[in-house]
Amino acid sequence: MNALFIDTGGWVALVDTRDPAHQPARQARDGCLKRGGVMVSTDYVLDETLTLLRARLGLAVAKRWWEQADASTRLRWERIDPPRAQKALAVFFRWEDKEFSFTDCTSFTVMRELGLRRALTTDDHFRQAGFEITP
C-alpha cells in the first residue's frame, strides 16, 4: 500500500504553522499525495489530535481541521476494534523498557497489519518500534 501513517504529532505539525516541523511535515504529506498515495490514521489518533488542537490552538482550529480531514478523499480512517485493541495491549505490556502510550501501540498494530513502514510524526517512539519517521 502506497500510504503514509499520520500520528498526532504529524497532524499537529501540519496544522500549527509555529511548529518547527510544520514545513517538513507539509513536504512529506504533499510528497506522498503527489506519488498517488493516501494518508492513514486511526480513531484513537483522531481523539488525541482533536484534544491537543483544542488545547493548544482553540476549538475553532480543531473544528476546521476536522472538517478538512473528514472531507478528504485521500485519508483513510482505521478503527481500533476489539481484536486490534487486544493486539495493541500485547504490544503495550511486552515493551517494559519503553514508554509507549497505548495509542502508540494501536498505531503500531495498524501499521503492521497494513504493511506500512513510514509515519509522519514527531514522536520518536515510532522509530523505537522499528518504523521510519518523517519529518
Contacts in CASP RR format, 6 or more apart in sequence:
PFRMAT RR
TARGET T0000
AUTHOR 0000-0000-0000
METHOD contacts of the structure
MODEL  1
MNALFIDTGGWVALVDTRDPAHQPARQARDGCLKRGGVMVSTDYVLDETL
TLLRARLGLAVAKRWWEQADASTRLRWERIDPPRAQKALAVFFRWEDKEF
SFTDCTSFTVMRELGLRRALTTDDHFRQAGFEITP
1 38 0 8 1.000
1 114 0 8 1.000
1 115 0 8 1.000
1 116 0 8 1.000
2 32 0 8 1.000
2 35 0 8 1.000
2 36 0 8 1.000
2 37 0 8 1.000
2 38 0 8 1.000
3 32 0 8 1.000
3 37 0 8 1.000
3 38 0 8 1.000
3 39 0 8 1.000
3 40 0 8 1.000
3 76 0 8 1.000
3 114 0 8 1.000
3 116 0 8 1.000
4 28 0 8 1.000
4 29 0 8 1.000
4 32 0 8 1.000
4 37 0 8 1.000
4 38 0 8 1.000
4 39 0 8 1.000
4 40 0 8 1.000
4 116 0 8 1.000
4 118 0 8 1.000
4 119 0 8 1.000
4 120 0 8 1.000
4 134 0 8 1.000
5 39 0 8 1.000
5 40 0 8 1.000
5 41 0 8 1.000
5 107 0 8 1.000
5 110 0 8 1.000
5 111 0 8 1.000
5 116 0 8 1.000
5 118 0 8 1.000
5 119 0 8 1.000
5 120 0 8 1.000
5 121 0 8 1.000
5 131 0 8 1.000
6 14 0 8 1.000
6 29 0 8 1.000
6 39 0 8 1.000
6 40 0 8 1.000
6 41 0 8 1.000
6 45 0 8 1.000
6 119 0 8 1.000
6 120 0 8 1.000
6 121 0 8 1.000
7 41 0 8 1.000
7 45 0 8 1.000
7 104 0 8 1.000
7 107 0 8 1.000
7 119 0 8 1.000
7 120 0 8 1.000
7 121 0 8 1.000
7 123 0 8 1.000
7 126 0 8 1.000
8 45 0 8 1.000
8 48 0 8 1.000
8 49 0 8 1.000
8 52 0 8 1.000
8 103 0 8 1.000
8 121 0 8 1.000
8 123 0 8 1.000
9 21 0 8 1.000
9 49 0 8 1.000
9 52 0 8 1.000
9 121 0 8 1.000
9 122 0 8 1.000
9 123 0 8 1.000
10 21 0 8 1.000
10 25 0 8 1.000
10 120 0 8 1.000
10 121 0 8 1.000
10 122 0 8 1.000
11 41 0 8 1.000
11 45 0 8 1.000
11 49 0 8 1.000
11 53 0 8 1.000
11 65 0 8 1.000
12 19 0 8 1.000
12 49 0 8 1.000
12 52 0 8 1.000
12 53 0 8 1.000
12 56 0 8 1.000
12 122 0 8 1.000
13 19 0 8 1.000
13 21 0 8 1.000
13 22 0 8 1.000
13 24 0 8 1.000
13 25 0 8 1.000
13 120 0 8 1.000
13 122 0 8 1.000
13 135 0 8 1.000
14 22 0 8 1.000
14 25 0 8 1.000
14 26 0 8 1.000
14 29 0 8 1.000
14 120 0 8 1.000
15 53 0 8 1.000
15 57 0 8 1.000
15 61 0 8 1.000
15 65 0 8 1.000
16 22 0 8 1.000
16 56 0 8 1.000
16 57 0 8 1.000
19 25 0 8 1.000
19 122 0 8 1.000
21 122 0 8 1.000
21 135 0 8 1.000
24 134 0 8 1.000
24 135 0 8 1.000
25 120 0 8 1.000
25 134 0 8 1.000
25 135 0 8 1.000
27 135 0 8 1.000
28 120 0 8 1.000
28 134 0 8 1.000
28 135 0 8 1.000
29 39 0 8 1.000
29 120 0 8 1.000
32 38 0 8 1.000
32 39 0 8 1.000
33 39 0 8 1.000
33 74 0 8 1.000
37 74 0 8 1.000
38 74 0 8 1.000
38 75 0 8 1.000
38 76 0 8 1.000
39 72 0 8 1.000
39 74 0 8 1.000
39 75 0 8 1.000
39 76 0 8 1.000
39 120 0 8 1.000
40 75 0 8 1.000
40 76 0 8 1.000
40 78 0 8 1.000
40 110 0 8 1.000
40 114 0 8 1.000
40 116 0 8 1.000
41 75 0 8 1.000
41 76 0 8 1.000
41 77 0 8 1.000
41 78 0 8 1.000
42 77 0 8 1.000
42 78 0 8 1.000
42 79 0 8 1.000
42 80 0 8 1.000
42 106 0 8 1.000
42 107 0 8 1.000
42 110 0 8 1.000
43 77 0 8 1.000
43 78 0 8 1.000
43 79 0 8 1.000
43 80 0 8 1.000
44 80 0 8 1.000
44 102 0 8 1.000
44 103 0 8 1.000
44 106 0 8 1.000
44 107 0 8 1.000
45 103 0 8 1.000
45 107 0 8 1.000
46 69 0 8 1.000
46 77 0 8 1.000
47 103 0 8 1.000
48 103 0 8 1.000
49 65 0 8 1.000
50 62 0 8 1.000
50 65 0 8 1.000
50 66 0 8 1.000
53 61 0 8 1.000
53 62 0 8 1.000
53 65 0 8 1.000
54 61 0 8 1.000
54 62 0 8 1.000
69 75 0 8 1.000
78 110 0 8 1.000
78 114 0 8 1.000
80 88 0 8 1.000
80 106 0 8 1.000
80 110 0 8 1.000
84 106 0 8 1.000
84 109 0 8 1.000
84 110 0 8 1.000
84 113 0 8 1.000
85 106 0 8 1.000
87 109 0 8 1.000
88 102 0 8 1.000
88 105 0 8 1.000
88 106 0 8 1.000
88 108 0 8 1.000
88 109 0 8 1.000
89 102 0 8 1.000
89 105 0 8 1.000
91 100 0 8 1.000
91 105 0 8 1.000
91 108 0 8 1.000
91 109 0 8 1.000
92 100 0 8 1.000
92 102 0 8 1.000
92 105 0 8 1.000
95 129 0 8 1.000
98 125 0 8 1.000
98 128 0 8 1.000
98 129 0 8 1.000
99 125 0 8 1.000
100 108 0 8 1.000
100 125 0 8 1.000
100 128 0 8 1.000
100 129 0 8 1.000
101 125 0 8 1.000
104 123 0 8 1.000
104 125 0 8 1.000
104 126 0 8 1.000
104 129 0 8 1.000
107 119 0 8 1.000
107 126 0 8 1.000
108 126 0 8 1.000
108 129 0 8 1.000
108 131 0 8 1.000
110 116 0 8 1.000
111 117 0 8 1.000
111 119 0 8 1.000
111 131 0 8 1.000
116 131 0 8 1.000
117 131 0 8 1.000
117 132 0 8 1.000
118 131 0 8 1.000
118 132 0 8 1.000
118 133 0 8 1.000
118 134 0 8 1.000
119 126 0 8 1.000
119 131 0 8 1.000
119 132 0 8 1.000
119 133 0 8 1.000
119 134 0 8 1.000
120 133 0 8 1.000
120 134 0 8 1.000
120 135 0 8 1.000
121 133 0 8 1.000
121 134 0 8 1.000
122 135 0 8 1.000
123 133 0 8 1.000
124 133 0 8 1.000
126 133 0 8 1.000
127 133 0 8 1.000
END
